[in-house]
Amino acid sequence: MQRMGPPHWPAYPAGAVFGRLYARDCALGLRAARLGARLIAADLTAVGITVDCLPLADVPVAGSDRIIGDRAYGDTPVQVSAIAAEVAEGLASGGVLPVVKHLPGHGRATADSHERLPVVATDRYTLETTDFSAFKPLATLPLGMTAHVVFTALDPGLPATTSAVIIREGIRSWIGFAGALMTDDLSMGALTGSIAERTRQSLAAGCDLVLHCNGILREMDEVASHCPELGGDARARAEKALASRRPADDIDLDEARTAFAAMLSGSVTG
């Protein structure tokens, strides 16, 4: 999903394109993913944006909802995490903080969480060796985003965003994610209750930050009024994340865009 697009900004390929390149030539797929993210970072920093909600490390499975679809980098944890790591580094090298999503995994969801709550009944061993394992190599990234998905093997009643059990046992412990953890958009249809309740529940469960993205000012006021001042471990993680942003490296953007186009066209090999 790309929100800044033509005619003012270039269009970028879906994650699946890098997955197909990787399947043909893994080195080429990784180089293209990193360079594409570096170019995205250049577009973002030019307008003052220094955080991007990429990479997506969800591993889709047969029969899952198409909401992840062609955003996925592949269908195996090894491939997905390898490409996601390059995307994260491409953003970071351009002065933009990456946000890995959707912890601990959205690829197995059988519903679009924008509309309703997905419930995944897969056993814990399978989750840990597939969905969750794609995130484990990315655990040192500075920022992460939760999934509005119920995993009955960990918590039969609550989605990851509002589940202290999933955040503690799945995201923080098994995956080992130590960065600042933010919610997915609180206004999505997967969550129930008022915006105030959603805000309180996600923070109580262990999220450090909340996202509210529909632009409705009344709801924005409600979120802000129920968010305490950032403190404790949450503040420490947020400050550490912000401090990890580094200056953009030098790059000739015209040459980089030409090289990127050549990679996508297949005229460059690994």
ABEGO torsion letter per residue (X at the ends): XBABBOAABBBBBBAAAAAAAAAABAAAAAAAAAAAAAAAAAAAAAAGBABBBOBBABBBBBGBBAAAEAABAEABAAAAAAAAAAAAAAAAAAGBBBBBOBOAEAAABABBAAABBBBBABBAAAAAABAAAAAAAAAABABBBBBBBBBAAABAABBAAABAAAAAAAAAAAAGBABBBBBBBAABAABBEBAAAAAAAAAAAGBABBBBAAGBAAAAAAAAAABBBBBEAAAAAAAAAAAABBBBBBBBAAAAAAAAAAAAAGABBX
